[in-house]
Amino acid sequence: MSRIAGGQSDIARDALLPDLLAGRTFATVGISHLTTSRQHLARPVLRAEEAAGALVLTGYSPWVTGAPFAQHLVVGATLDDSRQVLVAVPTDLPGVRVEPPPRLVGLSASQTGPVHFDRVRVDRKWLLAGPVHEVMKQGVGGKTGGLQTSALAIGLAGGAIDYLSGESVPRTELVEPVEALVAERDALAAAMIALAGGAPPASGSCVSTANDLRQRANSLALRASQAALAAAKGAGYVVGHPAGRWCREALFFLVWSCPQPVLQANLCELAGLAG
């Protein structure tokens, strides 16, 4: 919704926001291919052509959450000269095809999957940003790897840590690991609040940027959820136990809006190369 509210189209803002705010309609985004997903491919997966009074979209957006239920899709596309656009696409336009979402390791209820565009002609009144190089850096809406994603990772870790804390009451061998995880969670939460407020990090903090926070939040979510599984023992491996669910959900942070520097840092940690 913030991308529509902060976009350059007054028409889109006036036409869409009232119903979105009232809950009468639903819009979602498909922008990961501009920032993280499919970045290793030579050709953009969703391309745009400028036409008279319109943009013509061809290709697909690989990860669109809730697409089967949306009336509009805010998607990013790339022109031949590498400029990019953000456009609010009505889902009832000819050529828009929403694929059945795949089953995911976790969070399948999000109904996240691909949407295909077969020469979809979109009126320029729906143009929210661009054409411009690196449209995602133009300040419209949240950014990849932002604090919101780190907040979710810290929250997931917190659920696992709270479970461990409860288990540590009768099991004293868990006390020391729980204390270490609690201290790390609290430090990351404090760093996140400081970054959100524009304040400098606390003295001695290992977090100085949003990417630092995301990498460490990813790491904590993975380690805390696996610690909860280890404490739960075999019961945690049974479908339906929260420890198993936390482990699956923690994997999501390795692939969801994960900037390359964060991914590289996580890979180095997993390979035992982190200092």
N, C-alpha and C positions, 0 to 999 in steps of 0.2 A: 504494500500500500504506500510505503514511503517513496518508492520510485515513481509512482503515479503522482503523488502529492508534490514531489520535488522536481518533476519533469518539466519540459519546456512547452508541453501542450496544454493550454487552458481548456480546450475543448474536451480532451480526455479527462482532465481533472474534474471539470464540472459534470460530465456525463457519468463518470464511474464512481467517484468518491461517495456521493450520498447513499447509493444502494450498498456499497461495500461497508460503509460505517454502520448502516442499519442491519446488516446481516442478510439482506435480501439476495445478494449475489456473492460470488467468490472469485477471486483472482489469485494466480500463483505465478512463480517465476521460473524461467529456464535460462540461466546465465552461466552455469559452471563451465561450459565449453569456451567461454571467453577468458577464463582465469586459471582453471586447474584441470578439468576433465578434457581428454583428447588433445592435450597440448603437444603431444609428440607427433601428431599427424601433420603432414606437409600442407594439406588443404583444409581450410575451415569446414567443419561439419554442417554449419548453417550459414548460408551465403545470402546476400541481399543484392538486388539490382535496383538502381534508380529508374523509375518510369514517370510518365507524366502524371503528377499529382499522387504518386503512389510509390511504394516499395514492393518488390516481388521477392518472396522468400523461397529458397530451395534448400532442402537438406533436412536435418533433424536436430532437435535439442535432446541430449541423451538422458538428462535427469531433471524431471519436472514433478515436483511433489503435488499430489492431489489433482493432477491434470484431468482425470475422468469427471471431476465435479466442477471444473472451472468454466466460467463464462468468458474470461479473458486470460491470456497468457502474456506476461511481460517477458519477452525473449530478446536475446542479443544475437546479432548477425554481423557478418563481415563482408564488406564490399571488395571488389577486385583490387582496389588501390590500398587495401589494408585498413581503411577507415572502418569504424564500427558504429552500429546503431542499437538503441534500445527502443522497442516498439511494443505497444499493448495490442495483441492480436485477438480479435473476437474468435472464439472457438467454433462458431457456426459458419465461418467463411469457407468457400469451396477450396478443397485441397488440404485442409487441416485434418490430420488423422492421429488420434490418440491411441497408442498401443496399450494392450493389457499390461499392467505393471508386472515385472518379474518378482518372484519370491526372493526376498533378501535374507541375509543371515540374521539381521535384526531389524526392527522397525518396519516390517512389511505393511503394517496398518497405515503407514503414511501414503501408500499408493503412489510410490515414486517410480517413474519409468519414462520411456521416450515418447516424444511427440514429433511426427513427421510433417513436413511442409512441401507440398507438390505445387510449385509455382503459385504460391498464395499471394494474391494481390491485396496489399494493405494500404488503405487510404493514409496519406501523410498526416491527417489530423490525429492519428494514433501514435505519431512519432514522439517519444519521450526524451530522447537524447541523441546527439549526433546529427549527421555523420561526423565523426572525429576519431583520431587515433586514440586507442586505449580508453574507450568510453567509460570503463569501470572506474577510472581514476578521476572522473569529472565531478565527484561529490554528490551524486544522485543516489540516495539510499545508503544502506550499510555496505561495508566492504568485506571482501574475502579475508578470512582469518581475523575478523574483528573480535571485539571483546564478548559479543553475544555467544559465539561458539565456545569460547573458553569458559564462560559462565556455565554453560550446559555441561561441559566436561568436568568442571569442579563439582557441580551438583551431583552428577552421576557418581563420582568418586566419594562424595559425602554420604550417599546412600549406602555404599559398600562399607565405608569406614564406620558408620553408625551400627551396621550389623556386626562388624568385628568388635566394636566397643561393647555391645551387649554380650557377645560370646566370651569376652575377656573377663567377665565377672566371675564365673566359675572356673575359668581356664587361665590361670595366672601366666602361663607361657606366652599368651597373646598380648600381655600388657605392654611390653616394650615395643613390639612392632606397631601396635595401635597408637601409642604415644607419638611415635615418629611420623606416622601417616597423618595424625591429627595436626601436628605442628606444621607439616608441609602444606596441608589443605588450608589452614588458617593463614599461613604466609602468602599463599597464592591468592586467596580471597582478598587479603589486604592490599596486595600489589594491584589486583584488578580494579579495586575501588579507587586506588590512587591514580591509576592510568585513566580511568573513566572521568575523574575530576580534573585531569591535567596537572596533577601534583607530581613532583619528582618522587622516584622510588625511595623507600626507606633505606637508611644507611646499611650497607652490607647485603642488600637485596640482590638476588641472582636474576631478577627480572627488571629490565629497563625498557623493553619495547613490547608491543602487542604480539609480535612473533615469538619473543622469549616466553611470554605467558602462555601462548597456545602450545608451544612445544612441551613445556613443563606440565601443563594441564592434561595434554594427551598422555604423557608418561604416567602421571598420577592416576588417571582413570584406568589405564591398563593394569598398573601394578596393584591398585586398591581392589579392583574387581577380581583379579586373580588371587589375591590374598584372601578375599572373602570365600572364593571357591575352595581354596586349600583348607580354610578353617571349617567349611561346611562338610568337607570330605565327600564321601560317595553321595550323600543326600543332595549336595549342590549340583551334581551331574545329572540328576533326574529332571526331566522336562517339567517346567512349572516352578522350580525353585528359583528364588530371585537371584542367587549368586550366578547361576548359569546365564540368566538374562542379562545381568550387569556385564558379564564378560563379552557377550555378543554385542551389546550396545556400545561398549568401549571401543570395539573394532571400528565402529562407524567414524570415529574421530580421526582415524588414519586416512580416510578417503573423502570425508565431507569437507568441502571448501578448505582444503589443506594447502597453503602456499608452499612452493618448492623449497624455500629455506627451512620451513618447519618439517616437511617431509624428510629432507636430507638429515636434519638433526635427529629425528626419530629413527631413521634407518641406521645412523651411526650408533645410536644408543643400543638398538636391538642387535647390532653386530658386535657390540662390545668395544666400539671405537671411541665412545664418548669419554671426554676427560673428566 
